[in-house]
């Protein structure tokens, strides 16, 4: 029974290759762990505790121009960075809330095309770069802190490893970073995304 089923399974897996590389529109969801990297020391504010990680996620959509290159727009909400006992005052908590709109150029290829000696069964690798508009909002932070106070345009880049469940339904684990500048810290997202191709 197993010997008869194995060729069928291999054939099924092989038909899943190159899902997101089908030209046309696609959309999806991403959820994972976000890191905003703000700390009490980077803000110059005495606190008893700071937390800058948590659940993050968002939605995205794009257009695949050919079997390797696509353009994508993401909306991402990062976890709140919280700071307890601001200026050593018990019960005073400050926050930084960040979200971003990312405009990305994304390249995707089958993992087998990278020189690895494996059978191509729908595994892909991707890289993306572009720009992001980062929207920070602060609460209860003192005026002398170095917290961001307005939207910023920043570079963004990332890497991903995917598996094509079907030709129209790829799954991907990825890391994306919005680069820091004078008032903002790096904003990272390690997430799992599921997309659907409308082609």
Secondary structure as UniProt FT lines:
FT   HELIX           2..14
FT   TURN            15..16
FT   TURN            20..21
FT   STRAND          24..35
FT   HELIX           40..43
FT   STRAND          49..51
FT   STRAND          53..64
FT   STRAND          69..77
FT   STRAND          81..84
FT   HELIX           86..88
FT   TURN            90..91
FT   STRAND          94..110
FT   HELIX           111..114
FT   STRAND          123..139
FT   TURN            143..144
FT   STRAND          152..166
FT   TURN            167..168
FT   STRAND          169..178
FT   STRAND          187..197
//
